[in-house]
Amino acid sequence: MVLLHLLHVTARPLLQFSPSKVTPLLPTTRRSFSVKPTATMASSSKKVLVPIANGTEPMEAVIIIDVLRRAGADVTVTSVEKELRVDACHGIKIVADALISDFANNAFFDLIALPGGMPGATNLKNCGTLERLVKNQAAEGRLYAAVCASPAVALGSWNLLKGLKATCYPSFMEQLQSCATPVESRVQQDGIVVTSRGPGTTMEFAVALVEQLYGKDVAHGVSGPLVMRPNHGDEYTIKELNSMKWTVDNVPQVLVPIADGTEEMEAIIIIDVLRRAKAKVVVASVGEKLEILASRKVKLEADVLLDEAAKLSYDLIVLPGGLGGAQAFAKSEKLLNMLKNQRESNKPYAAICASPALVLEPHGLLKGKKATAFPAMCEKLSDRSESENRVVVDGNLITSRGPGTSIEFALAIVEKFFGRNKALELARAVLFTNP
């Protein structure tokens, strides 16, 4: 698997900060501001532009898109490259809805939100059309936002943070200091600008954007089903039963199947985190083509079809959730046979969200096991005694609840393969826990 040049997550921050906590909905600091009312802004469907590039951090891009679409926003994913498909960090392929060249300088958006990643942030910065769009956004008093490297690399370079408080990925704080007032918040709002620190703060960032577009009630309505953590930045915990050591001969070989209707946040977070840990992850489409249309209409491209992936053996098979995706998994005889062989061989397998209840439970793959699932699906579990836990490890099985538990779920897998220290190192690197 060829990995693209990506953000060096293990680099020591150039400036050392101790990030403060924020609530799930509200940024740490905000200043009052007014936005010019328009007919478009009065409508219930806000128009949002999310640009992506080669080297974009996929976790950040997909979380922003997913959360905003949950709120009802009309989100356009646009590629600043010459093709719709971009090669994001960690070998993940995302297909945009449109090219940036399709938009005139006077295109209207209620929000433009930039994901980070390197060299993705640099590629966004170097796009003249995007620069003009964001500068017009600022001049007309409309919301714009960025996360990770992009506040410093893009917004700062465009002189759009002058005199404002902003935050970014720790290793870019020194660069941010030259163009803004750097702060330590996980999410920071100042006027019409919202910034955030990295992959592990992006869900908080996205919910804060929902609040700015639609208000607190909608933000609460969106954040609840995400199953977000109550204490952002704290060290993660898991519930482990029947502890057993997971051993591999060399690098863990992991299969992540995806299908139309798969929950894109869960799939991307699992792939992203495991590839950061240097596991060899094969993303296999359960459908007839490599490209799948995920639950919130994000287009993802798999590495191979399941028929090809099934020729290999795996140290772990891990199922993302999403109602449509889980239903597709449950109908795939080939995938079910692979899962049954995995269990019979006492090899690890894992599932999150709807998949424990809709795939594992009806096919006997939870027999004798404790598990959890998406809250609305837990009633389908025959044993619900541990279903309130965010991540449950029972021997060679790991299950988890939903999008907001996906990073903990992926870190639990890293911990079983590589140890707690490696998992905590990754948690800090992605800013899931405070550095």
N, C-alpha and C positions, 0 to 999 in steps of 0.2 A: 504494500500500500504506500503510495507516494504521498507524503505529507507536505503541505505547502508551508512556506515561510509564515510563522505564526508568532503571536505575542509571546515573548520569553517570560513565562509565568513564574519561573523560579528566581528571576533577577531580584536582587536586594533593592528596595525602594531608595531613590535618591534622596528623598526627604522622608523622615520618619514621623508618622502620625498615629494617633490612637482613635480610630473612628468611633463616633458616638452613635447610639442607637436612634432609630427613628420608628415611628408607628408604621403599621402596614400601609396607611393611606396618605399620611401627611409628610411632606418634606421637612427636614429639620428647621430650615430657615426660609422665610418667604418675605417679600416686600409687596405691598399693595400695588396693583397696576390696573389699567383699564385697557380693554381691547375694543377697537372700533366695531360696532355692531353691523352685521351684514345679513342679507336674506339667507345666504348659505349657512351662516353660523346659527341662525335661528332654527334651522331644521334639525331633526333628531339624528340624522346620519352625518357625522362630521367627516370631512375629507382629510385623509392622512397620507403622507408620502414617507415611505421607508426605503431609502436607497441602500443597495448592497453592491459589493465589489469583490473581485478576487482577493482573498485574504481577509474577508469580513469574519468576525467572530460569530459563528452560527447560532450559538446559544442566545446571544444578545439579540440578534436579528429576529429569530423565530419567536422568542418570548414577547418581544415588543409587538410583533404582528398578531400573534395569537391572542394576547390579552386585549388589545385594542379592538380586534374583531369580535371578541366575546361581548364587548360593551356596545356593539352595533356600529362601530366606525367603518367607514368605507376606506379601507386601507389598500393603497396601490404599492406593490413591491416593484421597485424599478432598478434595473441594472445600469451601472455607469460604465460597463464594459461594452464591447461591440456585439455581444451575444446575450441572450436572455439567461442562459445558464452561467452561474458563477461558481468558481472553485473556492469555497470558503475554507477557513482553517480546518485542520484535522481531517483533511480528505473528504469533507462533506460537500455535497453538490446540491445547490438550491436553484430552482428555475424561477426567474422573476416574471411578473405580469406584463411588464413593459420595459422599453429602453428609455433612458433619461433623455435621449434625443427626441422622443415623442412629445416632450413638453416644451411649450413656449415660455418665455420669460414671465408672462403674465398669468401663468397657471395658478389657480387658487387652491390653497390648502389651509385647513384650520390648524394643522400641526405638521411639521417636518421633523422626524426623529432619526438620528444617525446612530447605528450600532458602531462598535469599535472593532478591535482586532488589528493586527499588523501583518502584512502591509495594507489591510483593508482601509484603515483610517487615512493613510497617505493617498490611496487611490481615490477615495472620496474627496479629499482636499484638492487633488489635482484635476478634478472634473469642473471645468468652467461653467457648464450649464447648471450643475448643482450649486456651485458658489453663488451664481446670480439668483437662483431660486431662493436660497436661504437668506441672502442679503435683502431681497425684496420682502421676504417674510418678516424680517426684523424691522425694516423701514415702515411697513404697514401695521406694525404692532400686533402681529400674530405669533402664536406659540411656536418655539423651536426648541429642540432638545438633543442631547448627545450623551453617550456613555463610554466608559473605558478610555481608550486613547483619543477618541474623537473630540472631546472638549478641547484638549490642548492642541492636537495635530490639525484639526479642521477648523472648528469655531475660533480658536485662538489665532490661527494663521490668517483667518478672514477678518480679524479685528472685531469680532462680534461678542466678546466678553469684556471689553474695556470698562473698568469701573465696577464690575459685577463680581459677586462671590460665585465660585464654581468649584466642582470637584472632578476628579478623574482617576484613572488607574494610578496606584502609588508611584510607579517608576516614571510617570510622566508629570509628576507634581512640580518638579523644577522647571520644566518647560511651561507649565501652566502659570507659574509665578510671574513669568515675563509678560503675560497678557491678561491676567485676571487676579482676583484675590483668592488664593487657594484655601479651601476649607476641608475639614476631615469628614464631613457628613457622608452617609451612604447614599442619600439622595438630597440634592440641594436645588432649591428654587430661588431665583432672584429675578423679579419682574417677569418677563415673558420667556425666560430661559430656564430649563430644567436640565440638570446634569447628574450623572451618577458614576460609580466607581468601576464596576466590572461585571463579569458574568453572574456572580453570586448576589449582586444587588439589583439585577435587571428586572426581576419580578416586582420588587418594591417600586422601582422607577416606572415601570409600565402602569401599575395601578395608580401611582401619583399622576400620570398623564391622563388616565381615565377620569380621575377626579377633576382635573383642570378642564377637560372637555365637557363632562356630563354632570359633575357634582358628586358630593359625598355618598348619596344614596346609591347611585349607580356603581360607584367604586366599591362600596360594601357588597353590593349584589354580585359583582364580578369576583371579588377577592375570596368570598366564602367558599364557593365550589372549587377554588384552586387549592384549598387545604394548605394555606400558607403557614409558615412558622409564626408563633406568637412573639418570639424574642429573636429578632434578626441579629445575626452576628455572633450568637452564642455557639459554643462547641456542640456538634451534633451528637445525638445518642441513638442507639438501636436496642431493640429487645431481642436477645439471643437465647434460644433454647436448644438443648441437645447439641452443644457445641462440638464441632468436628473441624479438623484441619483440612483446608483445601490445598491440595498439592498438584503441581504441574511439572512436566519435564523441563520446560523452558519458558517461553513467553505464553501467557494464557491465550488460547484461541477462543474467541467469543462470537457467537452468531446473534445478530439482532434482526429479526424479520420485521418488515413493514408492509403495509397494505393500504389501499384506499380507505380513508376513515381513521387511520392511526392518529393518535394524539401526537402532533408534531413536537410539542415541547418535551414530552417524555422521551420520544425517540432520540431527538437531537441531544438532549442533556446526557442520556446514557452513552451514546456514541462518543460525544465530546469528552466527557470525563474519563471514560475508559481508555480512549486513545491518548489522552494526556498522561495517563499512567503507564503508557507503552504496551498495553494489551493489543493484540492483533484482532481487530474487529471487522467482521464481514457483515455488511448490510445487504440483506436479501429481500427482493420483492416477492411477495406471495402471489401477486397478480401475473398477468401475461406480458407486461412491459416493465422496464426498469423504473420509469417515472410513475410516481403515485401522487394522488391528490389527498392530502391529509385532512384531518377533521376540520380545521379552520382554513381550509383551502390553500394552504402552503404547498407548493409543488416541490417534492424531493426526488432525487434520483438515487436509486440503489446501486450497489457495486455489481451485483449479479442477480440472476433469477434464482428462486429457491431450488429448482431442479439442479442447477449447477452447484449451489452451496451444499446440497445434501450429499454430494460425493465425498465430503470431508467429515471428520469427527471434530467435536468441540469440547473444550473444558467447561463451557457454560453456554446455555441458550437462555436469552433474556427477552421477554415479551413486553413491549410498550403497551399502553392501553389505548383508549378511544373506542367508543361503542362499535363503529363500523369496522375498525381494524380488528378488534377482538372477535367479532362475528366472523370475519374472513379467516382468522387463524383457526377458529373452531370448526370451520368447514374444510380446512386443508388436511386431507388424510396424510400427506407426506410430512407436514410439520408435526401433526399429532403423533405419528410414529416415531419421529425423531425425539420428541419430548418423552414419550414412553420408554424408549431405549435409554435416554439419559437417566431417567429415574431408576430403571432396572439395573443400570450399571453403577448406581450410586454416585453419579456425576452431578455437579451443581446445575440447577435451573432456577429461573426467577421470573417474576411477573409483577406488573404494577397496574393500578387503576381498575379498569373493567376486566382485565385479562385473568386475574386469579379466579374470579367468580364465573366468567363466561367461557373460559378455555380450560383451566386446570380442574376446577371443581367437577364439571359434568363428565369428565373423562377419567376420573379416579386418580388424578395427579395430586390431590390434596389429602388422600386417604392416610390417616395417621399423622397428619401434619397440622401445625398451627399456622394460621395465615391471616392477613388483612387484605383489604380491597378498598375501592372507592366507597365512601360512606353509603351512597344510595344502593350499592351492590352487595353490601355485607350480609343482607338478609338471605342471599343465595348461598352463603357459606354454611356448610353443615356444622362446623365448629367455629363459633364467633367469639370464643373466650379471649382472644388476643387482638380482636379486630379494631380496637380503639388505638392501638399503637401505630406510629407513623411508618416504621420499618420493623418487620419481624423476620428474624433469621431462625430457621428450624433445621439444623443439620445442613443438608445440601440444598435447601430451598430458601430463597429470599422473596418476600412479597412486600408491597408498599401501596400507599393510598391514592396518590394522584399527582398532578403537575407540580404542586407546591412541595411535594416530598421527593421529587425526582432526583435532586442533587444528593440528598441524604441516602436514597436508595443506591445510586451509583457509587457513592463513597463507601457504603457498606460492602459492596462487591469488591472495590479496591482494597478495603481493609482485609477481607477474607483471602484475597490472593497475595497481597503485598505487605500487609501489616498495618496496624493503627497509625504508626508514625507517618507512613507514606500517605495515608488517607488524610490525615490532619494537615500535612504539607500541601496537598492539593486543595483542601478546603480553604486554607489561607490564601493560596495563590489565586484562586478564582474569586476571592473576597466573600465567600459564603460565610466563613467565620472571620472575625476581625483580626488583622495581622498583629 
